[in-house]
């Protein structure tokens, strides 16, 4: 660490080992950079740079330090050899600590030199007075990225106007500074540790600040989050992506996923479809503007086997299904945070085998924290191994920009269920495999031309028996094979097998459901063996379809279930033609069929 000597009229640099035990007490300067700053190389020849306006700032800072009894001072413009990449990287990674360990930090708020800015700084009036309440919020220093850590890290921060007149310190002005920055007074007064705040909350403190270099919007925050990074000027937005990834890897704080895309809503044009989907990470600190009140719940054991790579997040988790409309549930990832007493989540859309993307990033999902089912109709889905990309990478296999349609090679859905006036009430539907079921669109999908795939739909109805005064159950299953290939290749045929679930005992059926969860999507032969072993009558080598099923209900009444399949074109669901199923239920009584 290079420090300036303050004893002589001309500041001279002296090298120290940057360890707290070996460093002498020093003052440190915080300011906004302007034209004519003095670099490390220029300071080696003071006579040549004395005419520059930045030199006067260095001298004034050293004079103030000398008056306060400090023999050394540090100024970022000239105490770092920015032409030495290793030194620059060490400085950026260490800067928060250097400001934190400084005996005092001088914040210099001058009038901009010959320039007009939206934000001015502290300039006394004719009587030498300044109204801090109105003037301080206008200072450019409060909207620059690098000055955020320079405000938070030091314990003793003193503000000086353009004439180097003292105007107050951080502790005394903490209330006013909090109103300007949204940083709590307890942080400004160093009464709490930064680790007690969520990553999203800390990122919100930077949401109103800007930097000259795009990369610096990330680099200026490494100290705030207590992480280290390599610095690659020229990578532009990738720097902020790497910062968020590093925060996730280091802390596991999922609140970093709490950002919202405020630019998604355009006045007069509704939703911007281009941002209907996104990856897990934000594009800039500005997208954390609404996160000041986000707190983490510290439920470290809720998610297992969390793996964060440079490309994606993978974890074993139970997604919540949040009811947005009648019979419409949207998958939500609980990110272990709270806002206004409610659990915070992000909406997801499935794009592949347990692969998801973020859906409508302008929105956060808020649901009750205490109960399994909230007032919004949220419930938790079975645990799965899910994968979420940090950034979307287009084009996709089947669509240039849409990640949902772009990953669907083929699809299958139940187009309608017709029970006529039979009185049947559908009260439960279960689907397998969950890995290839999209709850949002209510369809099965395949991401490629996979042979030997399958899908099973379990439908449970109830029918009121007026004679006995009780409900009678009708429980059927529909197994489909080759549906993902038959719509495109003539040598494949969709096979449908309807079976009576109530024909076996409950224990055997529970085992059947359990074992279906273990069958891979590409293993239709394994599903056939399971159907045969459970007693549903379909042998592994049977390729026939069984599309009609008769199930005795009560006395002389029989339920007749017919399943038809066909092909439809639904470009909103799949770019290729897709398979559709129609289910029709009738009642037959003594040779007469009632629809």
PLY file of the C-alpha trace (Angstrom):
ply
format ascii 1.0
element vertex 595
property float x
property float y
property float z
element edge 594
property int vertex1
property int vertex2
end_header
0.00 0.00 0.00
1.41 3.39 -0.98
0.78 6.32 1.38
1.48 10.02 0.95
3.63 11.78 3.53
1.92 14.87 4.91
4.86 16.54 6.67
6.43 18.12 3.56
4.86 20.75 1.28
5.22 18.34 -1.64
3.54 14.97 -0.98
5.86 11.97 -1.37
4.80 8.32 -1.69
6.03 5.67 0.72
5.43 1.89 0.47
3.93 -0.18 3.31
2.84 -3.77 3.69
-0.95 -3.57 3.59
-1.55 -5.32 6.89
-3.36 -3.49 9.73
-0.56 -4.36 12.19
2.12 -2.74 10.04
0.25 0.30 8.73
0.59 3.66 10.50
-2.56 5.69 11.20
-3.61 7.44 8.00
-6.31 9.68 6.60
-8.06 8.74 3.36
-9.77 10.91 0.74
-13.14 10.25 -0.87
-14.16 12.36 -3.85
-15.61 12.26 -7.33
-13.14 12.12 -10.20
-12.98 15.03 -12.64
-10.67 16.18 -15.41
-7.02 16.93 -14.59
-6.62 14.30 -11.88
-3.01 13.42 -11.02
-1.91 9.84 -11.69
0.77 7.78 -9.94
3.19 8.36 -12.82
2.57 12.12 -12.86
3.18 12.45 -9.13
6.70 11.18 -9.69
7.38 14.61 -11.26
5.50 17.05 -8.99
6.73 20.18 -10.75
5.17 19.00 -14.02
1.74 18.34 -12.46
1.41 21.19 -9.96
-0.66 23.17 -12.47
-3.34 20.46 -12.60
-6.46 21.03 -10.53
-6.28 17.51 -9.13
-2.90 18.30 -7.54
-4.45 20.99 -5.35
-6.95 18.44 -4.05
-4.10 16.10 -3.04
-2.23 18.90 -1.29
-5.35 20.09 0.56
-6.12 16.57 1.74
-2.56 16.17 3.07
-2.74 19.56 4.80
-5.99 18.60 6.50
-4.47 15.29 7.59
-1.43 17.07 8.99
-3.65 19.47 10.96
-5.50 16.45 12.38
-2.21 14.88 13.49
-1.77 12.21 10.78
1.60 11.70 9.09
0.15 9.83 6.15
-2.75 10.05 3.73
-4.12 7.97 0.84
-5.66 9.33 -2.36
-6.91 6.88 -4.98
-5.88 8.97 -8.00
-2.15 8.90 -7.30
-1.48 6.16 -4.72
-2.17 3.30 -7.15
-0.11 2.40 -10.19
-2.98 1.61 -12.52
-0.60 0.47 -15.23
0.35 -2.53 -13.05
-2.58 -4.95 -13.36
-1.66 -6.98 -10.27
-1.46 -3.85 -8.11
-4.74 -2.53 -9.50
-6.50 -5.84 -8.77
-5.13 -5.96 -5.22
-6.23 -2.37 -4.67
-9.81 -2.95 -5.83
-10.13 -6.11 -3.72
-8.60 -4.32 -0.71
-10.15 -0.87 -1.04
-13.11 -1.50 1.28
-10.71 -2.63 4.00
-8.40 0.34 3.40
-11.28 2.75 3.90
-12.51 0.75 6.87
-9.08 0.81 8.54
-8.46 4.53 7.91
-8.43 6.72 10.99
-10.57 9.30 9.19
-12.14 9.74 5.77
-12.40 13.20 4.23
-15.27 13.60 1.76
-14.47 16.51 -0.56
-17.53 17.99 -2.26
-16.32 20.71 -4.67
-18.14 22.63 -7.35
-17.48 20.87 -10.69
-14.67 22.55 -12.57
-16.19 24.57 -15.38
-18.90 21.97 -16.04
-22.66 21.84 -15.57
-24.05 18.78 -13.77
-27.53 17.73 -12.71
-25.98 17.16 -9.28
-23.80 19.95 -7.89
-21.79 19.83 -4.66
-21.35 21.97 -1.57
-20.73 25.63 -2.40
-21.17 28.21 0.39
-23.34 31.26 -0.21
-22.09 34.87 0.12
-22.18 34.55 3.91
-20.26 31.28 3.88
-23.32 29.26 4.87
-24.73 26.04 3.39
-28.18 24.57 3.96
-27.16 20.92 4.23
-30.74 19.62 4.20
-31.27 20.95 0.69
-27.69 20.93 -0.60
-26.38 17.53 0.52
-28.97 15.46 -1.41
-27.86 17.22 -4.61
-24.21 16.23 -4.28
-22.86 14.05 -7.09
-20.92 12.11 -4.49
-24.15 10.32 -3.46
-24.87 9.00 -6.96
-21.46 7.58 -7.88
-20.75 3.87 -7.58
-17.31 3.89 -5.96
-18.33 6.29 -3.19
-20.83 3.80 -1.74
-18.15 1.75 0.01
-16.35 4.98 0.90
-19.48 6.04 2.80
-20.11 2.71 4.54
-16.63 1.38 5.35
-14.98 4.17 7.43
-16.17 4.82 10.96
-15.24 8.52 10.93
-16.43 10.27 7.75
-16.16 14.06 7.58
-17.72 16.24 4.89
-15.90 19.29 3.46
-17.22 21.89 1.04
-15.50 23.38 -2.00
-13.40 25.66 0.26
-12.29 22.73 2.45
-14.50 23.97 5.28
-15.78 21.26 7.62
-19.58 20.76 7.33
-20.34 17.79 9.58
-19.66 14.07 10.01
-21.45 10.87 9.06
-22.66 10.05 12.57
-24.20 13.46 13.20
-25.79 13.57 9.75
-26.82 9.90 9.71
-30.55 10.67 9.53
-30.11 13.00 6.57
-27.73 10.59 4.83
-30.19 7.71 5.33
-32.94 9.76 3.65
-30.61 10.33 0.68
-29.21 6.81 0.32
-31.78 4.45 1.93
-28.91 3.01 3.97
-30.04 2.50 7.60
-28.51 4.72 10.27
-27.30 1.61 12.11
-25.11 0.80 9.09
-23.83 4.34 8.78
-22.91 4.41 12.46
-21.24 0.98 12.21
-23.59 -0.46 14.84
-24.44 -3.61 12.86
-22.48 -5.96 10.66
-23.17 -5.87 6.93
-23.65 -9.65 6.93
-26.99 -9.17 8.73
-28.47 -7.62 5.58
-29.60 -9.63 2.57
-27.66 -9.42 -0.65
-30.71 -7.91 -2.36
-30.97 -5.19 0.28
-27.28 -4.27 -0.04
-27.60 -4.26 -3.81
-30.50 -1.79 -3.51
-28.10 0.72 -1.95
-26.25 0.78 -5.28
-29.37 0.92 -7.45
-29.35 4.72 -7.79
-25.61 5.01 -8.43
-23.68 5.08 -11.69
-20.12 4.47 -12.84
-18.18 5.71 -15.85
-17.01 2.23 -16.82
-19.65 -0.49 -17.19
-17.45 -3.02 -15.39
-17.12 -0.74 -12.36
-20.78 -1.17 -11.41
-19.67 -4.64 -10.30
-16.08 -3.98 -9.22
-17.07 -1.15 -6.87
-19.28 -3.56 -4.88
-16.87 -6.41 -4.10
-16.02 -4.94 -0.69
-19.67 -4.38 0.27
-20.33 -8.10 -0.27
-17.03 -9.32 1.16
-16.01 -11.19 -1.99
-12.97 -11.17 -4.26
-12.92 -11.12 -8.05
-10.49 -10.91 -10.91
-10.87 -7.73 -12.94
-11.15 -7.77 -16.71
-11.85 -4.36 -18.16
-13.52 -4.91 -21.48
-15.92 -7.64 -20.30
-18.66 -5.03 -19.76
-21.93 -6.57 -18.44
-20.28 -9.91 -17.78
-18.61 -8.32 -14.75
-21.94 -7.88 -12.96
-22.95 -11.43 -13.84
-19.69 -12.71 -12.34
-20.24 -10.64 -9.21
-23.70 -12.13 -8.61
-22.37 -15.62 -9.26
-19.53 -15.02 -6.79
-22.01 -13.79 -4.16
-24.10 -16.94 -4.63
-21.11 -19.26 -4.41
-19.64 -17.47 -1.39
-22.77 -16.85 0.68
-25.54 -19.01 -0.78
-27.81 -15.97 -0.34
-30.67 -16.55 -2.78
-32.02 -13.04 -2.23
-29.68 -12.03 -5.06
-32.43 -13.51 -7.27
-34.94 -10.98 -5.89
-34.39 -8.32 -8.57
-37.25 -6.99 -10.67
-37.14 -5.71 -14.22
-38.83 -2.31 -13.93
-38.31 -1.63 -17.66
-40.51 -4.56 -18.61
-43.67 -2.44 -18.49
-43.74 0.19 -21.25
-46.28 3.03 -20.99
-49.19 2.48 -23.34
-47.92 -0.82 -24.71
-48.51 -3.31 -21.88
-46.00 -6.08 -21.33
-42.76 -6.10 -23.25
-42.81 -9.66 -24.62
-39.06 -9.59 -25.07
-38.66 -9.74 -21.30
-41.33 -12.31 -20.57
-38.48 -14.69 -19.75
-35.04 -14.23 -18.26
-32.24 -16.07 -16.54
-31.77 -16.03 -12.78
-29.42 -13.04 -12.57
-29.98 -9.32 -13.01
-28.44 -7.12 -15.67
-27.47 -4.23 -13.37
-27.78 -2.94 -9.78
-30.66 -0.71 -10.91
-32.92 -3.77 -10.98
-32.62 -4.07 -7.17
-34.24 -0.70 -6.55
-37.32 -2.30 -4.90
-35.35 -4.62 -2.62
-34.47 -2.37 0.33
-36.87 -4.22 2.66
-35.95 -7.77 1.60
-34.70 -9.87 4.52
-33.35 -13.43 4.46
-34.99 -16.19 6.50
-31.73 -18.17 6.93
-33.41 -21.53 6.24
-30.16 -23.17 5.24
-31.50 -26.73 5.38
-34.51 -26.19 3.12
-32.60 -26.85 -0.11
-30.22 -29.74 -0.56
-27.29 -30.25 -2.88
-27.17 -26.65 -4.12
-24.61 -26.42 -6.93
-23.77 -23.07 -8.50
-21.72 -23.06 -11.68
-20.77 -20.21 -14.03
-23.83 -21.13 -16.14
-26.61 -22.32 -13.84
-28.00 -23.03 -10.36
-28.92 -26.62 -9.57
-30.64 -27.75 -6.37
-33.09 -30.20 -4.90
-36.11 -28.11 -4.01
-39.87 -28.19 -3.65
-41.40 -25.50 -5.82
-44.55 -23.78 -4.62
-47.56 -23.65 -6.93
-49.23 -20.26 -6.57
-52.82 -19.84 -7.71
-53.08 -16.81 -10.01
-56.46 -17.57 -11.55
-59.16 -20.21 -11.14
-57.57 -23.63 -11.72
-54.36 -21.96 -12.86
-51.23 -22.52 -10.80
-47.81 -21.05 -11.52
-44.57 -22.66 -10.27
-42.69 -20.43 -7.82
-39.23 -20.83 -6.30
-39.17 -19.82 -2.64
-35.92 -17.85 -2.36
-35.89 -17.89 1.45
-36.64 -14.19 1.88
-39.47 -12.15 3.33
-41.04 -8.84 2.35
-43.73 -7.19 4.44
-44.10 -10.40 6.44
-44.68 -12.62 3.41
-42.44 -15.19 1.77
-40.84 -14.01 -1.47
-40.54 -16.16 -4.56
-39.86 -15.81 -8.27
-42.18 -17.13 -10.97
-40.74 -19.89 -13.17
-41.58 -21.56 -16.46
-40.44 -25.08 -17.28
-38.41 -25.44 -20.48
-37.06 -28.97 -20.19
-36.34 -31.94 -17.96
-36.62 -30.08 -14.60
-35.09 -27.04 -16.32
-36.70 -23.66 -15.70
-36.35 -20.00 -16.62
-37.65 -16.98 -14.78
-41.09 -15.85 -15.94
-42.11 -12.16 -15.94
-39.12 -10.77 -14.02
-40.99 -7.53 -13.31
-42.96 -9.47 -10.67
-42.20 -11.09 -7.34
-44.46 -13.76 -5.85
-45.56 -13.02 -2.28
-47.32 -15.73 -0.30
-47.97 -16.64 3.30
-44.99 -17.96 5.22
-46.56 -19.85 8.11
-48.98 -22.30 6.51
-48.58 -24.86 3.77
-51.55 -23.38 1.94
-51.87 -19.60 1.87
-54.70 -17.20 1.18
-53.38 -17.02 -2.38
-53.82 -20.77 -2.83
-50.18 -21.81 -2.72
-49.11 -25.39 -2.09
-45.77 -27.17 -2.38
-45.01 -29.58 -5.20
-42.96 -32.79 -4.91
-39.23 -32.32 -4.42
-37.28 -32.30 -7.68
-33.78 -31.62 -8.94
-34.24 -28.31 -10.72
-31.89 -26.30 -12.88
-32.07 -22.56 -13.52
-29.74 -20.81 -16.01
-27.98 -17.70 -14.73
-28.39 -16.05 -18.14
-30.52 -16.99 -21.14
-28.54 -17.98 -24.20
-30.44 -17.81 -27.49
-31.27 -18.94 -30.10
-33.00 -22.06 -28.85
-33.35 -25.36 -30.77
-36.87 -24.73 -32.14
-37.34 -20.95 -31.72
-35.00 -17.98 -31.94
-36.13 -16.02 -28.86
-38.75 -17.94 -26.85
-37.11 -20.40 -24.40
-40.36 -22.28 -23.71
-41.38 -22.90 -27.34
-37.73 -23.09 -28.31
-37.16 -26.22 -26.23
-40.35 -28.11 -27.19
-39.98 -30.65 -29.96
-43.47 -32.07 -29.40
-46.35 -31.93 -26.91
-49.38 -33.85 -25.63
-52.48 -32.49 -23.89
-55.99 -33.49 -22.87
-58.10 -31.22 -25.06
-61.42 -32.00 -23.37
-63.17 -34.26 -20.86
-66.85 -34.84 -21.61
-69.02 -36.43 -18.91
-72.32 -35.25 -20.38
-75.15 -35.28 -17.81
-73.83 -38.37 -16.01
-73.13 -36.44 -12.81
-69.44 -37.38 -12.63
-67.29 -34.84 -10.79
-63.54 -34.79 -11.52
-61.82 -34.16 -8.21
-58.21 -35.21 -8.79
-55.72 -35.42 -11.64
-52.16 -36.73 -11.40
-49.59 -36.88 -14.17
-46.34 -38.78 -14.73
-43.51 -38.12 -15.40
-43.43 -34.76 -13.63
-40.11 -33.98 -15.30
-41.85 -33.46 -18.66
-45.12 -31.94 -17.45
-45.66 -28.18 -17.75
-48.13 -27.09 -15.08
-48.53 -23.69 -16.69
-49.73 -24.93 -20.09
-51.11 -28.23 -18.75
-49.19 -30.30 -21.31
-46.55 -32.99 -21.59
-43.61 -32.04 -23.76
-40.52 -33.61 -25.28
-37.36 -31.62 -25.94
-36.05 -33.84 -28.74
-36.88 -36.71 -31.09
-36.77 -39.27 -28.29
-37.93 -42.77 -29.11
-39.57 -44.95 -26.47
-41.13 -42.10 -24.45
-44.34 -42.24 -22.40
-46.91 -40.27 -20.39
-49.51 -41.34 -17.82
-52.58 -39.40 -16.66
-54.59 -40.57 -13.63
-58.17 -39.28 -13.41
-60.40 -39.70 -10.35
-64.15 -38.99 -10.54
-66.91 -39.22 -7.98
-70.54 -40.07 -8.75
-73.38 -39.70 -6.25
-75.41 -42.88 -5.73
-78.85 -41.61 -4.77
-80.06 -45.05 -3.58
-77.21 -45.71 -1.14
-76.65 -42.01 -0.41
-72.87 -42.01 -0.97
-70.21 -41.24 -3.57
-68.92 -43.96 -5.85
-65.40 -43.61 -7.26
-64.29 -44.00 -10.86
-60.50 -44.13 -11.07
-58.82 -44.65 -14.42
-55.39 -44.26 -15.93
-54.38 -43.31 -19.48
-50.94 -44.39 -20.68
-49.64 -42.89 -23.96
-46.67 -44.11 -25.99
-44.90 -42.70 -29.07
-46.96 -39.47 -28.91
-43.89 -37.32 -29.45
-42.95 -39.00 -32.75
-46.24 -40.08 -34.31
-47.23 -36.54 -35.32
-44.09 -36.20 -37.48
-43.16 -39.69 -38.68
-45.48 -42.03 -40.59
-43.88 -45.20 -39.24
-44.86 -44.30 -35.66
-48.35 -44.54 -34.19
-49.62 -43.01 -30.97
-50.65 -45.85 -28.64
-53.19 -45.25 -25.87
-53.88 -47.76 -23.12
-56.76 -47.05 -20.69
-56.77 -49.04 -17.44
-58.90 -49.36 -14.31
-57.02 -48.12 -11.27
-59.69 -49.36 -8.85
-59.08 -52.94 -10.01
-56.06 -53.31 -7.72
-55.72 -52.80 -3.98
-54.57 -49.37 -2.63
-51.20 -50.66 -1.44
-50.33 -51.99 -4.90
-51.43 -48.73 -6.49
-49.30 -46.67 -4.07
-46.32 -48.81 -5.04
-47.22 -48.29 -8.71
-47.19 -44.48 -8.27
-43.92 -44.62 -6.35
-42.25 -46.73 -9.02
-43.53 -44.51 -11.86
-41.50 -41.67 -10.36
-38.41 -43.80 -10.93
-39.06 -44.52 -14.63
-37.16 -42.31 -17.05
-39.09 -40.43 -19.70
-37.19 -42.35 -22.39
-38.01 -45.77 -20.92
-41.46 -46.69 -22.23
-40.53 -50.37 -22.07
-39.94 -50.03 -18.32
-43.36 -48.40 -17.94
-44.96 -51.27 -19.85
-43.29 -53.79 -17.54
-44.53 -51.83 -14.53
-48.12 -51.83 -15.84
-47.92 -55.59 -16.40
-46.36 -56.29 -13.00
-49.00 -54.20 -11.21
-51.81 -56.19 -12.83
-53.23 -53.75 -15.37
-52.89 -56.28 -18.20
-50.50 -54.58 -20.61
-47.55 -56.82 -21.43
-44.20 -55.38 -22.45
-44.40 -56.76 -25.98
-47.99 -55.62 -26.55
-48.19 -52.70 -28.96
-51.97 -52.61 -29.27
-54.02 -49.70 -28.02
-56.91 -50.03 -25.60
-59.02 -46.90 -25.93
-62.29 -48.11 -24.36
-62.75 -49.24 -20.78
-65.87 -50.50 -18.99
-65.91 -50.20 -15.21
-68.75 -51.53 -13.00
-70.09 -48.76 -10.76
-73.04 -49.94 -8.68
-75.80 -52.54 -9.14
-76.45 -52.70 -12.92
-74.69 -49.46 -13.81
-71.40 -49.44 -15.74
-69.14 -46.53 -16.64
-67.84 -46.54 -20.21
-64.69 -44.50 -20.81
-63.55 -43.74 -24.37
-60.27 -42.00 -25.20
-59.69 -40.55 -28.66
-56.48 -39.04 -29.94
-55.66 -36.76 -32.84
-53.29 -34.09 -34.06
-53.68 -30.33 -33.69
-51.65 -27.24 -34.51
-51.17 -24.90 -31.55
-48.25 -22.52 -32.23
-48.81 -20.93 -28.83
-47.98 -24.27 -27.18
-45.58 -25.99 -29.60
-43.92 -25.01 -32.87
-44.65 -28.49 -34.31
-48.04 -30.26 -34.56
-48.97 -31.87 -31.24
-51.06 -34.78 -29.96
-54.38 -34.15 -28.26
-56.60 -36.50 -26.25
-60.37 -36.43 -25.83
-61.92 -38.29 -22.90
-65.60 -39.18 -22.91
-67.45 -40.84 -20.01
-70.85 -42.49 -20.35
-73.12 -44.50 -18.08
-74.69 -47.76 -19.25
-77.67 -49.19 -17.34
-79.19 -52.53 -18.37
-78.28 -52.13 -22.03
-79.17 -48.44 -22.20
-76.44 -45.84 -22.47
-77.03 -42.47 -20.79
-74.77 -39.59 -21.88
0 1
1 2
2 3
3 4
4 5
5 6
6 7
7 8
8 9
9 10
10 11
11 12
12 13
13 14
14 15
15 16
16 17
17 18
18 19
19 20
20 21
21 22
22 23
23 24
24 25
25 26
26 27
27 28
28 29
29 30
30 31
31 32
32 33
33 34
34 35
35 36
36 37
37 38
38 39
39 40
40 41
41 42
42 43
43 44
44 45
45 46
46 47
47 48
48 49
49 50
50 51
51 52
52 53
53 54
54 55
55 56
56 57
57 58
58 59
59 60
60 61
61 62
62 63
63 64
64 65
65 66
66 67
67 68
68 69
69 70
70 71
71 72
72 73
73 74
74 75
75 76
76 77
77 78
78 79
79 80
80 81
81 82
82 83
83 84
84 85
85 86
86 87
87 88
88 89
89 90
90 91
91 92
92 93
93 94
94 95
95 96
96 97
97 98
98 99
99 100
100 101
101 102
102 103
103 104
104 105
105 106
106 107
107 108
108 109
109 110
110 111
111 112
112 113
113 114
114 115
115 116
116 117
117 118
118 119
119 120
120 121
121 122
122 123
123 124
124 125
125 126
126 127
127 128
128 129
129 130
130 131
131 132
132 133
133 134
134 135
135 136
136 137
137 138
138 139
139 140
140 141
141 142
142 143
143 144
144 145
145 146
146 147
147 148
148 149
149 150
150 151
151 152
152 153
153 154
154 155
155 156
156 157
157 158
158 159
159 160
160 161
161 162
162 163
163 164
164 165
165 166
166 167
167 168
168 169
169 170
170 171
171 172
172 173
173 174
174 175
175 176
176 177
177 178
178 179
179 180
180 181
181 182
182 183
183 184
184 185
185 186
186 187
187 188
188 189
189 190
190 191
191 192
192 193
193 194
194 195
195 196
196 197
197 198
198 199
199 200
200 201
201 202
202 203
203 204
204 205
205 206
206 207
207 208
208 209
209 210
210 211
211 212
212 213
213 214
214 215
215 216
216 217
217 218
218 219
219 220
220 221
221 222
222 223
223 224
224 225
225 226
226 227
227 228
228 229
229 230
230 231
231 232
232 233
233 234
234 235
235 236
236 237
237 238
238 239
239 240
240 241
241 242
242 243
243 244
244 245
245 246
246 247
247 248
248 249
249 250
250 251
251 252
252 253
253 254
254 255
255 256
256 257
257 258
258 259
259 260
260 261
261 262
262 263
263 264
264 265
265 266
266 267
267 268
268 269
269 270
270 271
271 272
272 273
273 274
274 275
275 276
276 277
277 278
278 279
279 280
280 281
281 282
282 283
283 284
284 285
285 286
286 287
287 288
288 289
289 290
290 291
291 292
292 293
293 294
294 295
295 296
296 297
297 298
298 299
299 300
300 301
301 302
302 303
303 304
304 305
305 306
306 307
307 308
308 309
309 310
310 311
311 312
312 313
313 314
314 315
315 316
316 317
317 318
318 319
319 320
320 321
321 322
322 323
323 324
324 325
325 326
326 327
327 328
328 329
329 330
330 331
331 332
332 333
333 334
334 335
335 336
336 337
337 338
338 339
339 340
340 341
341 342
342 343
343 344
344 345
345 346
346 347
347 348
348 349
349 350
350 351
351 352
352 353
353 354
354 355
355 356
356 357
357 358
358 359
359 360
360 361
361 362
362 363
363 364
364 365
365 366
366 367
367 368
368 369
369 370
370 371
371 372
372 373
373 374
374 375
375 376
376 377
377 378
378 379
379 380
380 381
381 382
382 383
383 384
384 385
385 386
386 387
387 388
388 389
389 390
390 391
391 392
392 393
393 394
394 395
395 396
396 397
397 398
398 399
399 400
400 401
401 402
402 403
403 404
404 405
405 406
406 407
407 408
408 409
409 410
410 411
411 412
412 413
413 414
414 415
415 416
416 417
417 418
418 419
419 420
420 421
421 422
422 423
423 424
424 425
425 426
426 427
427 428
428 429
429 430
430 431
431 432
432 433
433 434
434 435
435 436
436 437
437 438
438 439
439 440
440 441
441 442
442 443
443 444
444 445
445 446
446 447
447 448
448 449
449 450
450 451
451 452
452 453
453 454
454 455
455 456
456 457
457 458
458 459
459 460
460 461
461 462
462 463
463 464
464 465
465 466
466 467
467 468
468 469
469 470
470 471
471 472
472 473
473 474
474 475
475 476
476 477
477 478
478 479
479 480
480 481
481 482
482 483
483 484
484 485
485 486
486 487
487 488
488 489
489 490
490 491
491 492
492 493
493 494
494 495
495 496
496 497
497 498
498 499
499 500
500 501
501 502
502 503
503 504
504 505
505 506
506 507
507 508
508 509
509 510
510 511
511 512
512 513
513 514
514 515
515 516
516 517
517 518
518 519
519 520
520 521
521 522
522 523
523 524
524 525
525 526
526 527
527 528
528 529
529 530
530 531
531 532
532 533
533 534
534 535
535 536
536 537
537 538
538 539
539 540
540 541
541 542
542 543
543 544
544 545
545 546
546 547
547 548
548 549
549 550
550 551
551 552
552 553
553 554
554 555
555 556
556 557
557 558
558 559
559 560
560 561
561 562
562 563
563 564
564 565
565 566
566 567
567 568
568 569
569 570
570 571
571 572
572 573
573 574
574 575
575 576
576 577
577 578
578 579
579 580
580 581
581 582
582 583
583 584
584 585
585 586
586 587
587 588
588 589
589 590
590 591
591 592
592 593
593 594
